[in-house]
Amino acid sequence: MAKRRIRTADGVGAVREAQQAIETGQQVARPVLATAVRFLLEELTERFPGNTLEVRVPPFGAAQCVEGPRHTRGTPPNVIECDAETWIALALGQMSWQQALAEHRATASGTRADLSDQLPLTGLTGNGAA
């Protein structure tokens, strides 16, 4: 398991700030958005360690997670990609995995490219959502 790079307090603070800005239609400051995305990716990998699925949120980060068959070289066979706002909404439970796919806000390739069992990441802020 990779070591956390973002302190929990900093990550939760960035997630809250990004969430509030998104909900009010304001632009999220790029450093806040980057920290929130990376923190939520770290949380995903901590809760669901493994190398079967790669989650990409360009340009801010990517993480491998979920136990199962692992790849060793090249592009992983199971890849999910979305933008930062979609990733935050998915991680916080403000958007379902099926909704993200239906609205083309996320792409998934591979037979194991599914986050419906892993999201939302609850319990980070004590209010049920991240």
Buried (B, 14 or more C-beta within 10 A) or exposed (E): EEEBEBEEEEBBBBBBBBBEBBEEEEEBEEEBBBBBBBBBBBBBBBEBEBBBBBBBBEEBBBBBBBEEEEBEEEEBBBBBBBBBBBBBBBBBBBBBBEBBBEEEBBEBEBEBBBBEEBBBBBEBBEEEBB
